[in-house]
Amino acid sequence: MKNGVGMHRKDRLDIEQRIFGRNGISNADDSAVFEEKSEEVEEFCKEKFPSLKGYFSTVLKPVLKGKIYEPQNAGRIERDRTNNNSESYNHVLKIAVDWKPQSLVDFVIKMTDMVEANYKDLRRAVIGRGPYTLSSTHEHFLKD
């Protein structure tokens, strides 16, 4: 859905808002709203981009339902989640390797060290020590 690949920027942004915006499919409160908003996107695609409608219906809608809508409504993930955690960890990794290519062995050693440090931070959060706290959805794991 990049500019210049058969879709104007305005249309791409419109679809993105219909799916991921504040009132989009990904923020549906119940299954009726999810289905209603999905039908709106399908109709929009049918009118403007017929080939995209099939992709939305058979690929994207099931992914949105299974990976975003259902987990949110079951309380397994919070609304307004971001991918900042993985982006942040990617930055930490780049700093660890000084933004330079590494041999596989060196890279694995650095990754192992980072993962072990991450587990230590997790353990500290579970016992209420250190710089991290558990999110409200995971506070039941907190140990006294």
C-alpha positions as YAML, in Angstrom:
chain: A
units: angstrom
residues:
- id: 1
  name: MET
  ca: [0.00, 0.00, 0.00]
- id: 2
  name: LYS
  ca: [2.85, 2.35, -0.78]
- id: 3
  name: ASN
  ca: [2.47, 5.50, -2.82]
- id: 4
  name: GLY
  ca: [2.74, 4.83, -6.52]
- id: 5
  name: VAL
  ca: [1.67, 1.19, -6.37]
- id: 6
  name: GLY
  ca: [-1.88, 1.59, -7.56]
- id: 7
  name: MET
  ca: [-3.20, 3.54, -4.61]
- id: 8
  name: HIS
  ca: [-3.21, 7.22, -3.77]
- id: 9
  name: ARG
  ca: [-1.88, 8.27, -0.39]
- id: 10
  name: LYS
  ca: [-5.30, 9.58, 0.67]
- id: 11
  name: ASP
  ca: [-6.92, 6.20, 0.01]
- id: 12
  name: ARG
  ca: [-4.15, 4.35, 1.84]
- id: 13
  name: LEU
  ca: [-4.52, 6.62, 4.87]
- id: 14
  name: ASP
  ca: [-8.29, 6.17, 4.72]
- id: 15
  name: ILE
  ca: [-7.95, 2.37, 4.82]
- id: 16
  name: GLU
  ca: [-5.38, 2.57, 7.61]
- id: 17
  name: GLN
  ca: [-7.73, 4.73, 9.68]
- id: 18
  name: ARG
  ca: [-10.65, 2.40, 9.03]
- id: 19
  name: ILE
  ca: [-8.55, -0.50, 10.29]
- id: 20
  name: PHE
  ca: [-6.18, 0.94, 12.90]
- id: 21
  name: GLY
  ca: [-7.63, 4.35, 13.76]
- id: 22
  name: ARG
  ca: [-9.31, 5.31, 17.01]
- id: 23
  name: ASN
  ca: [-12.67, 4.17, 15.63]
- id: 24
  name: GLY
  ca: [-11.22, 1.44, 13.44]
- id: 25
  name: ILE
  ca: [-11.66, -2.30, 13.37]
- id: 26
  name: SER
  ca: [-8.73, -2.88, 15.70]
- id: 27
  name: ASN
  ca: [-10.51, -0.95, 18.46]
- id: 28
  name: ALA
  ca: [-13.90, -2.64, 18.16]
- id: 29
  name: ASP
  ca: [-15.57, -3.17, 21.54]
- id: 30
  name: ASP
  ca: [-17.60, -6.19, 20.55]
- id: 31
  name: SER
  ca: [-18.07, -8.64, 17.72]
- id: 32
  name: ALA
  ca: [-20.97, -6.71, 16.19]
- id: 33
  name: VAL
  ca: [-18.83, -3.58, 15.90]
- id: 34
  name: PHE
  ca: [-15.92, -5.64, 14.57]
- id: 35
  name: GLU
  ca: [-18.13, -7.13, 11.86]
- id: 36
  name: GLU
  ca: [-19.77, -3.80, 11.03]
- id: 37
  name: LYS
  ca: [-16.44, -2.04, 10.62]
- id: 38
  name: SER
  ca: [-15.04, -4.97, 8.65]
- id: 39
  name: GLU
  ca: [-17.99, -4.76, 6.27]
- id: 40
  name: GLU
  ca: [-17.35, -1.03, 5.83]
- id: 41
  name: VAL
  ca: [-13.74, -1.71, 4.86]
- id: 42
  name: GLU
  ca: [-14.79, -4.54, 2.54]
- id: 43
  name: GLU
  ca: [-17.33, -2.25, 0.85]
- id: 44
  name: PHE
  ca: [-14.76, 0.54, 0.52]
- id: 45
  name: CYS
  ca: [-12.29, -1.89, -1.02]
- id: 46
  name: LYS
  ca: [-14.94, -3.38, -3.29]
- id: 47
  name: GLU
  ca: [-15.74, 0.07, -4.68]
- id: 48
  name: LYS
  ca: [-12.20, 1.39, -5.05]
- id: 49
  name: PHE
  ca: [-9.82, -1.58, -5.04]
- id: 50
  name: PRO
  ca: [-11.56, -4.87, -5.85]
- id: 51
  name: SER
  ca: [-8.37, -6.93, -5.63]
- id: 52
  name: LEU
  ca: [-7.74, -5.64, -2.12]
- id: 53
  name: LYS
  ca: [-11.19, -6.76, -0.95]
- id: 54
  name: GLY
  ca: [-10.29, -10.41, -1.40]
- id: 55
  name: TYR
  ca: [-7.02, -9.96, 0.47]
- id: 56
  name: PHE
  ca: [-8.77, -8.13, 3.28]
- id: 57
  name: SER
  ca: [-11.52, -10.72, 3.60]
- id: 58
  name: THR
  ca: [-9.38, -13.84, 3.43]
- id: 59
  name: VAL
  ca: [-6.10, -12.72, 4.99]
- id: 60
  name: LEU
  ca: [-6.20, -9.46, 6.92]
- id: 61
  name: LYS
  ca: [-9.59, -9.73, 8.62]
- id: 62
  name: PRO
  ca: [-8.85, -13.15, 10.18]
- id: 63
  name: VAL
  ca: [-5.46, -11.87, 11.38]
- id: 64
  name: LEU
  ca: [-7.03, -8.75, 12.89]
- id: 65
  name: LYS
  ca: [-9.63, -10.88, 14.61]
- id: 66
  name: GLY
  ca: [-7.25, -13.53, 15.93]
- id: 67
  name: LYS
  ca: [-4.26, -11.37, 16.79]
- id: 68
  name: ILE
  ca: [-5.82, -8.09, 17.91]
- id: 69
  name: TYR
  ca: [-9.59, -8.13, 18.49]
- id: 70
  name: GLU
  ca: [-9.91, -11.43, 20.38]
- id: 71
  name: PRO
  ca: [-6.80, -10.98, 22.58]
- id: 72
  name: GLN
  ca: [-7.86, -7.43, 23.49]
- id: 73
  name: ASN
  ca: [-11.35, -8.48, 24.45]
- id: 74
  name: ALA
  ca: [-10.02, -11.43, 26.43]
- id: 75
  name: GLY
  ca: [-7.68, -9.10, 28.33]
- id: 76
  name: ARG
  ca: [-4.52, -10.78, 27.04]
- id: 77
  name: ILE
  ca: [-3.23, -7.58, 25.43]
- id: 78
  name: GLU
  ca: [-3.98, -3.97, 26.20]
- id: 79
  name: ARG
  ca: [-5.63, -1.59, 23.81]
- id: 80
  name: ASP
  ca: [-3.36, 1.02, 22.26]
- id: 81
  name: ARG
  ca: [-0.44, -1.38, 22.27]
- id: 82
  name: THR
  ca: [2.61, -0.49, 20.20]
- id: 83
  name: ASN
  ca: [5.65, -2.24, 18.87]
- id: 84
  name: ASN
  ca: [7.92, 0.06, 20.86]
- id: 85
  name: ASN
  ca: [9.27, -2.83, 22.92]
- id: 86
  name: SER
  ca: [10.71, -4.67, 19.95]
- id: 87
  name: GLU
  ca: [11.93, -1.44, 18.39]
- id: 88
  name: SER
  ca: [13.61, -0.51, 21.65]
- id: 89
  name: TYR
  ca: [15.26, -3.91, 21.92]
- id: 90
  name: ASN
  ca: [16.42, -3.62, 18.33]
- id: 91
  name: HIS
  ca: [18.11, -0.35, 19.24]
- id: 92
  name: VAL
  ca: [19.75, -1.93, 22.29]
- id: 93
  name: LEU
  ca: [21.04, -4.72, 20.06]
- id: 94
  name: LYS
  ca: [22.50, -2.23, 17.59]
- id: 95
  name: ILE
  ca: [24.25, -0.42, 20.43]
- id: 96
  name: ALA
  ca: [25.62, -3.73, 21.75]
- id: 97
  name: VAL
  ca: [27.20, -4.54, 18.39]
- id: 98
  name: ASP
  ca: [28.27, -0.92, 17.87]
- id: 99
  name: TRP
  ca: [26.26, -0.86, 14.64]
- id: 100
  name: LYS
  ca: [28.85, -3.13, 13.02]
- id: 101
  name: PRO
  ca: [28.57, -6.56, 11.45]
- id: 102
  name: GLN
  ca: [29.47, -9.37, 13.83]
- id: 103
  name: SER
  ca: [30.64, -12.90, 13.41]
- id: 104
  name: LEU
  ca: [27.88, -15.36, 14.15]
- id: 105
  name: VAL
  ca: [29.59, -16.56, 17.33]
- id: 106
  name: ASP
  ca: [30.07, -13.01, 18.66]
- id: 107
  name: PHE
  ca: [26.51, -12.11, 17.78]
- id: 108
  name: VAL
  ca: [25.10, -15.16, 19.55]
- id: 109
  name: ILE
  ca: [27.18, -14.40, 22.65]
- id: 110
  name: LYS
  ca: [25.93, -10.80, 22.73]
- id: 111
  name: MET
  ca: [22.34, -11.90, 22.21]
- id: 112
  name: THR
  ca: [22.68, -14.49, 24.98]
- id: 113
  name: ASP
  ca: [24.01, -11.84, 27.35]
- id: 114
  name: MET
  ca: [21.13, -9.53, 26.47]
- id: 115
  name: VAL
  ca: [18.51, -12.23, 26.96]
- id: 116
  name: GLU
  ca: [20.01, -13.23, 30.31]
- id: 117
  name: ALA
  ca: [19.96, -9.59, 31.43]
- id: 118
  name: ASN
  ca: [16.34, -9.38, 30.30]
- id: 119
  name: TYR
  ca: [15.43, -12.43, 32.39]
- id: 120
  name: LYS
  ca: [17.12, -10.86, 35.42]
- id: 121
  name: ASP
  ca: [15.06, -7.71, 34.93]
- id: 122
  name: LEU
  ca: [11.91, -9.82, 34.60]
- id: 123
  name: ARG
  ca: [12.67, -11.67, 37.83]
- id: 124
  name: ARG
  ca: [13.27, -8.36, 39.59]
- id: 125
  name: ALA
  ca: [9.93, -7.04, 38.36]
- id: 126
  name: VAL
  ca: [8.14, -10.16, 39.61]
- id: 127
  name: ILE
  ca: [9.55, -9.67, 43.12]
- id: 128
  name: GLY
  ca: [9.01, -5.91, 43.05]
- id: 129
  name: ARG
  ca: [12.65, -4.85, 42.81]
- id: 130
  name: GLY
  ca: [14.57, -3.03, 40.16]
- id: 131
  name: PRO
  ca: [13.53, -0.40, 37.65]
- id: 132
  name: TYR
  ca: [10.61, -2.30, 36.11]
- id: 133
  name: THR
  ca: [7.08, -3.04, 37.25]
- id: 134
  name: LEU
  ca: [4.52, -5.49, 35.96]
- id: 135
  name: SER
  ca: [1.66, -4.11, 33.90]
- id: 136
  name: SER
  ca: [-1.80, -4.20, 35.43]
- id: 137
  name: THR
  ca: [-2.68, -7.25, 33.32]
- id: 138
  name: HIS
  ca: [0.23, -9.19, 34.86]
- id: 139
  name: GLU
  ca: [0.20, -7.97, 38.48]
- id: 140
  name: HIS
  ca: [-1.14, -11.34, 39.61]
- id: 141
  name: PHE
  ca: [2.38, -12.71, 39.01]
- id: 142
  name: LEU
  ca: [3.84, -10.35, 41.63]
- id: 143
  name: LYS
  ca: [5.52, -12.20, 44.50]
- id: 144
  name: ASP
  ca: [5.73, -10.83, 48.03]
...
